[in-house]
Amino acid sequence: MEFFGQESIVSFSPLIIKGKKIDVPIVQGGMGVGISLSPLASAVAREGGLGIISSAGLDRLVSKRNEKRVNCYEAAYEEVSLAKESGGRVGINVMVALVRDYEDSVRGALDAGADVIISGAGLPLGLPLIHPPGETALIPIVSSARALEIICKKWERLHYRPDAVVLEGPLAGGHLGFKAGEIGLESNKLENLLPPVKDIAMKHGDFPVIVAGGIYSHADIEKFLAMGASGVQMGTRFLATEESSASSEYKQAVVNSKEEDIIVADDPGSPCGMPFRVIRQSPMFVSALNRLRAPKCDKGYVLLKDSQGGFTRCPAKENNENYFCICNGLLSSAGYGSQKEEPLFTIGTNAYKINNILSVHALMDELKN
Ligand SMILES: Cc1cc2nc3c(=O)[nH]c(=O)nc-3n(C[C@H](O)[C@H](O)[C@H](O)COP(=O)(O)O)c2cc1C
């Protein structure tokens, strides 16, 4: 529709989660390691969106910044508090797969008054039990209606129900919640995953569904809101902003990327066994592909179950044939770690469309209007 020579502005309805109003229904996705920290989250919050910190490796990053050792609880507390200083809505993303740090990160964020805790990379079945959430909304991330149903049933037994859910489809950046062979299935398109997930959300109390994965433009947001989503979560577009803590090399790799450069890494792949989307020119991926990567993981944030059922194994420590080291690779991509660690760039499918680095203000303006 034209109005005085300009396209009319379609304004989105706010996103309401646990009674809290988020003026612009855009959630900036948590991006670890060290990409979405307080500068990015607070900038998004100031623009009326929901800014999300990533808890991955946060103890290391905050310790380095403060030149004083802090633990996971203290790091989450400090980063959420900093992000909240300039107002707006702020939360944290805590991955279930980071078993060792999970509960402390949740407690730190709750004590700092995070508006939301978003949790995926595994089913956050015990999240409501860790500490009474008070005003903080608890939001699982799922990639299927089945996963959401399992979480709802489990949480009901704990007398809690999700305050919202993030439904992440196969076009997202980072780890994907699909097996390699399922990524391209028609039935796994975000458009097709949304209706059954909406049905489960309706059945268990009609909480908001936030969709993620491949959402790039104002038109994309409009489309998913029209389909019944209450909000969108976007990662890649926020990575390519001035306020994100990705290294300039990382941001430049996004600007330079072409469609065919963005691939799903499987072998060599992530030590947690889930498909992981990368820019194929990422230095650590190239080394791993050429079987040149020396196993030098000293972190072990990503732990798999051992034969006794304990989370003790990081396959990237054991073998350089089939795995790259996401801990060191992602730390390096945010400018941390020793000079020897090569960066690994993860990104969503639509990263190739990005031609320049915007301020969060300019990006939010583009997305809103
Ligand atoms: C660099 C990067 C790091 C990410 N890290 C995490 C993470 O630590 N935890 C998580 O749950 N999701 C993570 N994601 C997924 C995003 O939060 C978001 O859901 C996803 O990127 C949405 O797809 P889009 O990038 O196409 O917008 C990451 C994505 C990117 C691009």
The ligand as a MOL file (V3000), in Angstrom:
LIG
                    3D

  0  0  0     0  0            999 V3000
M  V30 BEGIN CTAB
M  V30 COUNTS 31 33 0 0 0
M  V30 BEGIN ATOM
M  V30 1 C 27.1460 -17.4230 16.0240 0
M  V30 2 C 25.9520 -18.1160 16.5730 0
M  V30 3 C 26.0210 -18.6710 17.8330 0
M  V30 4 C 24.8950 -19.2920 18.3810 0
M  V30 5 N 24.9740 -19.7650 19.6550 0
M  V30 6 C 23.8840 -20.2960 20.2390 0
M  V30 7 C 23.9360 -20.7040 21.5910 0
M  V30 8 O 24.9570 -20.5630 22.2710 0
M  V30 9 N 22.8230 -21.2590 22.1190 0
M  V30 10 C 21.6720 -21.4140 21.3950 0
M  V30 11 O 20.6910 -21.9280 21.9260 0
M  V30 12 N 21.5890 -20.9950 20.1240 0
M  V30 13 C 22.6700 -20.4250 19.5350 0
M  V30 14 N 22.5770 -19.9610 18.2510 0
M  V30 15 C 21.2570 -19.9460 17.5530 0
M  V30 16 C 20.6270 -18.5360 17.6410 0
M  V30 17 O 20.3190 -18.2020 18.9780 0
M  V30 18 C 19.3530 -18.4140 16.8050 0
M  V30 19 O 18.3100 -19.1960 17.2700 0
M  V30 20 C 19.5850 -18.7560 15.3560 0
M  V30 21 O 20.7900 -18.2280 14.9080 0
M  V30 22 C 18.4420 -18.2590 14.5060 0
M  V30 23 O 18.7040 -18.4250 13.1460 0
M  V30 24 P 19.2990 -17.2330 12.2260 0
M  V30 25 O 20.7510 -17.1290 12.5560 0
M  V30 26 O 19.0410 -17.6950 10.8520 0
M  V30 27 O 18.5730 -15.9680 12.5720 0
M  V30 28 C 23.6950 -19.3690 17.6510 0
M  V30 29 C 23.6560 -18.8240 16.3640 0
M  V30 30 C 24.7510 -18.2030 15.8240 0
M  V30 31 C 24.6670 -17.5920 14.4540 0
M  V30 END ATOM
M  V30 BEGIN BOND
M  V30 1 1 1 2
M  V30 2 1 2 3
M  V30 3 2 2 30
M  V30 4 2 3 4
M  V30 5 1 4 5
M  V30 6 1 4 28
M  V30 7 2 5 6
M  V30 8 1 6 7
M  V30 9 1 6 13
M  V30 10 2 7 8
M  V30 11 1 7 9
M  V30 12 1 9 10
M  V30 13 2 10 11
M  V30 14 1 10 12
M  V30 15 2 12 13
M  V30 16 1 13 14
M  V30 17 1 14 15
M  V30 18 1 14 28
M  V30 19 1 15 16
M  V30 20 1 16 17
M  V30 21 1 16 18
M  V30 22 1 18 19
M  V30 23 1 18 20
M  V30 24 1 20 21
M  V30 25 1 20 22
M  V30 26 1 22 23
M  V30 27 1 23 24
M  V30 28 2 24 25
M  V30 29 1 24 26
M  V30 30 1 24 27
M  V30 31 2 28 29
M  V30 32 1 29 30
M  V30 33 1 30 31
M  V30 END BOND
M  V30 END CTAB
M  END
